[in-house]
Each structure stands twice: as C-alpha cells, then as structure tokens.
Amino acid sequence: MSRERGSSKPTAQERLLARAGAYNFFVSVSMLERLTPDAVRVGGEGPYSGEAIRFRHDHDLIFNSGEIVKIERAEIPRADEQRLSAARHRFEVTTSFMGVSGAISPMPLYIADEIQQDDEGARIKRDFLDLFHHRLVSLVYRVGTKFDFPREYTHGANDPWSRRMLAMAGLDAYERWRPRHLSRRQVLRLSALLSSRVRSAHTLALAVADVTAEALDGAGVHVVQFTGDWTVLDPEQRISLGRENSNLGISSVLGIEVFDRAGKATIVIGPLRDNFRRFLSDGDMFPAICELVGMLSPDPIEYELDLVLVDRPPFYLGKKEGGRVGFDSWLSSRAGQSAQTHLKVPLPRDLLKVSTQQVGVGSLAPSASRGR
C-alpha cells in the first residue's frame, strides 16, 4: 500500500510497521491479511510457501510490554533457479508470547542464553525453533478468529463464515453457485429471507427493495398478488367433439385460453421519476431483479414490474437519453388529472428459471397505461 502523491499522512501499513507494539495481536494480523488478500491464509491448509505472514519469537531475555515486538517487511529468499523471477515479500511478525525461547522459555536458562547469541550455530537454532513458533502462533490466530464473523468477513463475502451462512440459505457457495447480477454481499444480506420456508409477497417486496435501494430514491415496493393472466391451453387439454368427460361449465371451457388468477403477480415500484429507466429491460436493475425473483420464487408464476411514474419525461427530437418510441417516450407529457403513468415490464420466464447462470437481457418493450 503506497502513499498517495502529495499526501504526508502515513498509510495503514506504515503506521503498523512503525508502532507494531501498540496494536493488539489479532488486529495486527487481520490488517496484514487484508493487505495481502491474494496470499494463502496463515494457519490454513497451505501451502506454506504461499503465506505472506511469517511468525517469529523474540529470543531476547527481556520482558516486552506488548504482544508484538516488531513487524518487518522482508524479501522472501529465492533459490538459484528463481533468481530471474520477480522478488516476493512477506511480513515477519516477531511475537513475545507462546515461545520456547527468550524470557518466557520453559527450557533451562543457559539454553535460552545460547539461542540468543550472534554466532552461526545460534542463528540456525533460532530458525529451527521458529518453524514451530510460526505454526503454533498461526493456529492460535485461527482459533481466536474462527468464530469472530466481523473480523473474518471479507468484502467479497468469500470468507468461511459467509459461505456457511449462504449454505444455510440453500445456496452452494463453495463450488457451483456463482451469482451473475447480484453480488455475494447482497445475497448474504438476504440469507435470512432465503432460508425461510415461507416466502410471502411481503418477503419478495423486502428483498427487491433491498437489492434496488440505490435506484429507488425514496420509492416504495410492494407486490400485488393474484393479478392473473391468460394462459394458452395445450392441444391435448382442449375440448373436441367425440371425446368423453367434456361437460361444458364443469370440465371444459370454450376457446384456447383460460384466465389463471394465481398464475401471475405484479411487483409495483413507485413513485419514480427519471430513475425509472434503471428498471426497464435494458436497465442495470432489471437483470438483478430477475435473478432475485428466480431465487425467491421457484414456482411457475409469471411476474411483471409495474413502474409508477410521477411525471412523464418530455419528448423532443434530438434527445440523447431515452426518446424511444413505444419504450420510454410519450407524445404528451400530461397523463390527465390525478392520473399516474404505469409502465408494465414483464419478467421473462426463461430468465427466472436459471437464476444461477448467466442472465441475458432481452429487448422487451414495456406497455404504458393510465392509472385511475
């Protein structure tokens, strides 16, 4: 982490290296891990060579006031065949607790005194003991942070705790599940709703409002149930002459379509102003809503967005944003007295079925209507 040009304020790394003893051990190591996000975590399954933090013990026969004596940024030694490769660095953290040498050594004092000498033999002994110190302190750090979710949480929600919570919500966060238009952080916020067996219209409205909060600008979200839609009957389900069990008004209907009251629901979002374009089929919120609805409602129910507009945007030739006939433009900007403009944007069923794969955005033109 380099200091910004023209700024004399020290960075977090510089403050940590300069005053290592002033910080708690767990806080310091957690900060070092965040400074090296691509490295293998200490105390894990390794490999050891991929770790960016190395623990050592203070071998001096003095008592330190802090848990950490010093933190240094050192270059990792390279073999002869790796001399031409780029140099790699790691943080070497010298601790003052849980060691077999130094002032707290359980061994006889003369052995601790031999280890702190400056000769080559003492240096080899220190390096050998630090192999055990590193693993021991690494496990202490893992034990201390294993159940500390705020400290373990990472920005991308890839930490073990986030994955466990997503797994409890029924999502395979370890291998196959990859959200396309929702971030893992957004899905993690909805894990309580996803883990519930009962997912009502109110649950869906809360989830949509949470995911689209930045685009709502004070607008509300609610779900109207049982709005219904006309469903085309399959040929084998239609009545025909010469067939049994076709009693008019009982087991048969005239025509090739039937009105299914429970087959459709409407997600009403409003009142909206210029931000309504973000909810159209080519807006940035539309694919996220499709993926969210597919996760919360796996039932074969059709959905549509009802965008309630406060004012119709004015239409004039040469307009750079919007102005698409039959999509987001009107010949008149007046909707009539005490009337609102409603944009109906259907959510394609094929986008709702596959919520964990890539969701493509089609060019679905919304239909405009006047409210009462």
C-alpha positions as a printed Julia matrix, in Angstrom:
372×3 Matrix{Float64}:
   0.0     0.0     0.0
   1.85    3.07   -1.24
   1.35    6.6    -0.03
  -0.6     8.83   -2.35
   1.3    11.52   -4.2
   1.3    14.85   -2.39
   0.0    13.36    0.88
   2.13   13.34    4.04
  -0.32   11.2     6.01
   1.16    7.74    6.71
  -0.65    4.72    5.34
  -2.07    1.92    7.46
   0.91   -0.28    6.6
   3.41    2.4     7.61
   1.65    3.03   10.93
   1.55   -0.68   11.65
   5.24   -1.19   10.9
   6.27    1.87   12.91
   4.18    1.11   16.03
   3.74   -2.65   15.99
   3.66   -3.0    19.77
   0.79   -0.53   20.13
  -1.73   -2.8    18.41
  -3.44   -5.97   19.5
  -2.07   -9.18   18.0
  -5.31  -10.23   16.33
  -5.95   -6.74   14.97
  -2.44   -6.51   13.54
  -2.52   -9.9    11.82
  -6.02   -9.24   10.47
  -4.78   -5.98    8.96
  -1.78   -7.75    7.4
  -4.11  -10.34    5.86
  -6.19   -7.57    4.31
  -3.02   -6.02    2.91
  -2.2    -9.36    1.24
  -5.6   -10.7     0.03
  -4.11  -12.96   -2.66
  -1.85  -14.87   -0.27
  -2.65  -18.14    1.5
  -4.13  -17.55    4.95
  -1.92  -18.42    7.89
  -2.95  -21.44    9.91
  -4.8   -22.96    6.99
  -4.1   -25.87    4.69
  -1.2   -24.12    2.98
   0.99  -24.38    1.09
   3.4   -22.75    3.5
   5.3   -21.04    0.68
   2.17  -19.15   -0.34
   1.71  -17.44    3.03
   2.59  -13.75    3.21
   2.99  -13.62    7.01
   5.78  -15.29    8.94
   5.72  -15.54   12.74
   8.9   -15.48   14.79
   9.51  -15.38   18.53
  11.55  -12.8    20.42
  14.62  -14.68   21.63
  15.99  -11.85   23.81
  15.95  -12.3    27.58
  13.81   -9.23   28.22
  10.13   -8.77   29.0
   8.14   -6.87   26.41
   5.09   -4.77   27.18
   3.18   -5.8    24.06
   2.2    -8.98   22.28
   4.12   -7.95   19.17
   7.74   -6.81   19.34
   8.15   -5.71   15.72
   6.83   -6.2    12.21
   9.17   -6.09    9.23
   8.63   -6.39    5.5
  11.32   -8.71    4.16
  12.1   -10.26    0.81
  11.45  -13.98    0.54
  14.67  -15.92   -0.17
  14.82  -17.37   -3.67
  16.55  -20.46   -4.98
  19.23  -20.17   -7.65
  16.84  -21.19  -10.42
  14.44  -18.41   -9.32
  16.91  -15.54   -9.38
  15.43  -14.1   -12.56
  11.86  -14.17  -11.27
  10.26  -11.15   -9.62
  11.05  -10.6    -5.96
   8.34  -11.52   -3.44
   7.96  -10.03    0.01
   6.31  -11.11    3.24
   5.65   -9.64    6.66
   7.75  -11.07    9.51
   5.94  -10.67   12.82
   8.02  -11.12   15.99
   5.83  -12.06   18.96
   6.54  -12.25   22.69
   4.13  -15.0    23.77
   3.89  -18.79   23.47
   7.54  -19.4    22.66
  10.15  -21.96   23.71
  12.95  -19.39   23.9
  13.52  -15.91   25.28
  12.36  -14.61   28.66
   9.35  -16.94   28.82
  11.24  -20.07   27.77
  10.31  -23.24   29.7
  13.81  -24.6    29.0
  16.83  -24.09   31.26
  18.15  -20.54   31.25
  21.54  -21.46   29.78
  19.83  -22.89   26.67
  17.8   -19.71   26.21
  21.03  -17.74   26.62
  22.78  -19.83   23.95
  19.95  -19.3    21.47
  20.19  -15.5    21.66
  23.89  -15.38   20.8
  25.14  -13.91   17.5
  27.1   -16.91   16.2
  26.04  -19.07   13.26
  25.03  -22.03   15.41
  22.63  -19.9    17.46
  21.07  -18.46   14.29
  20.4   -21.98   12.96
  18.75  -22.92   16.28
  16.55  -19.82   16.18
  15.43  -20.56   12.61
  14.66  -24.15   13.56
  12.58  -23.16   16.6
  10.76  -20.51   14.57
   9.35  -23.27   12.35
   7.36  -24.45   15.37
   6.68  -20.9    16.56
   5.15  -20.0    13.21
   2.77  -22.95   13.13
   1.83  -22.6    16.81
   1.06  -18.88   16.6
  -0.78  -19.4    13.29
  -3.1   -21.91   14.94
  -3.64  -19.54   17.89
  -4.7   -16.84   15.45
  -7.07  -19.19   13.61
  -8.65  -20.34   16.88
  -9.09  -16.75   18.06
 -10.78  -15.59   14.86
 -12.7   -18.7    13.83
 -15.98  -17.55   15.38
 -15.42  -13.79   15.02
 -17.59  -13.01   11.99
 -16.94   -9.22   11.8
 -13.2    -9.82   11.71
 -13.37  -12.77    9.33
 -15.71  -11.07    6.86
 -14.15  -10.02    3.57
 -15.5    -7.5     1.07
 -16.42  -10.14   -1.49
 -18.13  -12.39    1.1
 -15.75  -15.24    0.25
 -14.77  -15.91    3.85
 -15.73  -19.21    5.52
 -18.47  -17.65    7.68
 -20.19  -16.04    4.72
 -20.08  -19.32    2.83
 -21.61  -21.17    5.78
 -24.45  -18.66    6.02
 -25.11  -18.91    2.28
 -25.09  -22.7     2.56
 -27.7   -22.48    5.35
 -29.82  -20.44    2.93
 -29.7   -23.34    0.45
 -27.01  -21.96   -1.87
 -23.9   -23.87   -2.89
 -21.39  -21.15   -2.07
 -18.4   -23.49   -2.23
 -18.39  -24.82   -5.78
 -21.14  -24.46   -8.35
 -23.1   -21.37   -7.27
 -21.95  -18.15   -8.9
 -24.3   -15.13   -8.86
 -24.28  -13.25  -12.13
 -26.04   -9.97  -11.43
 -26.21   -9.99   -7.64
 -23.11   -9.62   -5.52
 -22.4   -12.19   -2.84
 -22.74   -9.4    -0.27
 -26.28   -8.66   -1.46
 -27.26  -12.33   -1.32
 -25.69  -12.62    2.13
 -27.93   -9.81    3.37
 -30.92  -11.8     2.12
 -29.82  -15.12    3.64
 -32.47  -14.89    6.39
 -35.22  -14.5     3.78
 -33.79  -17.26    1.59
 -33.58  -19.71    4.49
 -37.25  -19.23    5.38
 -39.64  -21.96    4.27
 -42.47  -19.49    3.82
 -41.71  -16.84    1.22
 -44.62  -14.45    1.03
 -45.27  -11.44   -1.17
 -44.02   -9.23    1.65
 -40.75  -11.19    1.69
 -40.31  -10.65   -2.05
 -41.05   -6.93   -1.69
 -38.45   -6.57    1.08
 -35.83   -8.38   -1.0
 -36.46   -6.29   -4.12
 -36.35   -3.09   -2.07
 -33.04   -4.12   -0.51
 -31.36   -5.04   -3.8
 -32.57   -1.93   -5.65
 -32.21    0.52   -2.74
 -29.68    2.73   -4.54
 -32.02    3.21   -7.52
 -35.3     3.7    -5.65
 -34.6     7.24   -4.43
 -37.37    7.05   -1.85
 -39.8     4.98   -3.93
 -41.69    2.1    -2.38
 -42.01   -1.54   -3.39
 -44.96   -3.83   -2.87
 -46.3    -6.97   -4.54
 -49.86   -7.34   -5.8
 -50.87  -11.0    -5.7
 -53.27  -12.87   -7.97
 -53.27  -10.32  -10.77
 -53.79  -13.22  -13.16
 -53.07  -13.7   -16.83
 -54.42  -15.58  -19.83
 -52.82  -18.99  -20.28
 -52.86  -20.86  -23.58
 -54.16  -24.42  -23.21
 -52.16  -27.27  -24.65
 -53.85  -29.01  -27.62
 -54.44  -32.21  -25.64
 -56.27  -30.23  -22.94
 -58.72  -28.53  -25.29
 -62.21  -29.96  -25.81
 -63.21  -31.59  -29.07
 -66.22  -33.47  -30.39
 -66.4   -37.17  -29.76
 -64.42  -37.12  -26.51
 -65.64  -38.19  -23.08
 -65.63  -36.12  -19.9
 -66.16  -32.81  -21.69
 -69.01  -31.26  -19.72
 -69.48  -27.6   -20.56
 -69.09  -25.43  -17.5
 -67.76  -28.3   -15.41
 -64.74  -29.94  -17.01
 -64.32  -27.85  -20.14
 -64.19  -24.27  -21.37
 -64.7   -22.67  -24.74
 -61.67  -21.29  -26.51
 -57.96  -21.99  -26.37
 -57.14  -19.71  -23.41
 -58.13  -19.7   -19.76
 -57.68  -16.93  -17.2
 -55.38  -18.14  -14.42
 -55.86  -15.9   -11.4
 -52.99  -17.44   -9.4
 -50.53  -17.6   -12.27
 -49.22  -14.05  -12.14
 -48.09  -11.42   -9.63
 -47.11   -7.8   -10.09
 -44.19   -6.02   -8.41
 -45.19   -2.37   -8.08
 -42.34    0.15   -7.79
 -43.06    3.83   -7.37
 -43.36    6.72   -7.45
 -40.42    7.05   -9.84
 -39.0     9.95  -11.79
 -36.08    9.81  -14.21
 -34.74    6.77  -12.35
 -37.47    4.59  -13.9
 -35.13    3.81  -16.82
 -32.95    1.75  -14.5
 -35.84   -0.71  -14.1
 -36.54   -1.17  -17.81
 -35.44   -4.34  -19.57
 -32.15   -2.72  -20.62
 -31.52   -1.06  -17.25
 -28.96   -2.17  -14.69
 -31.59   -3.13  -12.09
 -33.64   -5.41  -14.35
 -31.28   -8.44  -14.51
 -30.69   -8.22  -10.76
 -34.45   -8.31  -10.12
 -34.83  -11.28  -12.49
 -32.14  -13.24  -10.68
 -33.57  -12.34   -7.29
 -37.14  -13.36   -8.19
 -35.83  -16.64   -9.64
 -34.09  -17.41   -6.34
 -37.01  -16.47   -4.08
 -39.86  -17.85   -6.18
 -39.04  -21.11   -7.97
 -42.75  -21.76   -8.55
 -44.08  -21.46  -12.13
 -45.52  -17.98  -11.58
 -45.16  -15.14  -14.02
 -44.09  -11.73  -12.78
 -44.13   -8.25  -14.17
 -42.9    -4.88  -12.97
 -45.39   -2.06  -12.63
 -43.36    1.16  -12.71
 -45.41    4.08  -11.38
 -44.19    7.36  -12.86
 -44.82   10.7   -11.18
 -44.33   12.66  -14.41
 -43.87   11.64  -17.99
 -40.45   12.75  -19.27
 -40.78   15.37  -22.03
 -40.25   14.19  -25.58
 -38.44   16.2   -28.23
 -36.34   15.42  -31.27
 -32.6    15.12  -30.8
 -32.84   13.91  -27.21
 -29.77   11.86  -26.31
 -31.2     9.89  -23.39
 -34.4     7.93  -23.88
 -36.86    9.06  -26.5
 -37.52    5.57  -27.86
 -40.96    5.27  -29.38
 -43.07    2.64  -27.64
 -40.48    2.18  -24.94
 -39.89    5.23  -22.75
 -41.44    8.16  -24.61
 -44.9     9.69  -24.97
 -46.28   12.23  -27.41
 -47.78   14.12  -24.5
 -46.18   14.72  -21.12
 -49.6    15.06  -19.47
 -51.27   11.95  -18.09
 -54.51   13.67  -17.17
 -55.83   14.97  -13.89
 -54.99   12.88  -10.82
 -53.67   10.12  -13.03
 -50.32    8.34  -12.98
 -48.49    6.62  -15.77
 -47.85    2.91  -15.32
 -45.18    1.04  -17.25
 -45.66   -2.72  -17.39
 -42.36   -4.56  -17.82
 -42.74   -8.37  -17.95
 -40.09  -10.57  -16.4
 -39.38  -13.35  -18.94
 -39.95  -16.81  -17.52
 -36.74  -18.15  -19.05
 -34.75  -15.57  -17.09
 -36.44  -16.62  -13.85
 -35.8   -20.34  -14.31
 -32.0   -20.18  -14.42
 -31.05  -17.83  -11.64
 -27.54  -19.2   -11.08
 -26.39  -19.0   -14.68
 -25.82  -16.03  -16.88
 -28.97  -13.97  -17.31
 -29.29  -12.24  -20.66
 -31.29   -9.07  -21.05
 -33.81   -9.03  -23.86
 -35.33   -6.05  -25.58
 -38.77   -6.29  -24.04
 -40.79   -3.15  -24.67
 -42.97   -2.16  -21.7
 -46.6    -1.3   -22.14
 -47.91    2.03  -20.89
 -51.25    2.51  -19.2
 -53.03    5.18  -17.24
 -53.93    4.59  -13.63
 -57.11    5.59  -12.01
